[in-house]
Amino acid sequence: MSTDRFATHPTDALPLRLPPALTTARTGPEEPPPITAGQLKPGAPIEVDRLVNAIGLVSLAGRQHSIGYHLAGRRVTMRLDHGVLHLLDADRALLRGLPNPSPGSRSASPSLHDSVG
């Protein structure tokens, strides 16, 4: 007699009991709607809070940006102001300044190719 040892038998099943919170059907969206900042003036600085991962990267606009492994595990505020990305700590002290990674960002300083005269 050959039997399939992986076949399910009615006696193998255990009753499944879920708490009432898990058995109710969800009627709303899966995630809360995103928080909107309202109307932004063109060229106005933008600030977002991020947690630096274990290898010194933060996620911004779906991309990973290296800001330094020495900041790993810290919560930072990223202030995007024209052509500069300012990294601030919880006390609003400047940790680091980097070029703005967003495409189309304007430079905060005149270009070397701009001539005066």
Beta strands, then each sheet from edge to edge (+ up, - down):
strand 1: 46-51
strand 2: 57-60
strand 3: 63-66
strand 4: 75-81
strand 5: 84-88
strand 6: 94-99
sheet 1: 1+ 4- 5+ 6-
sheet 2: 2+ 3-
end
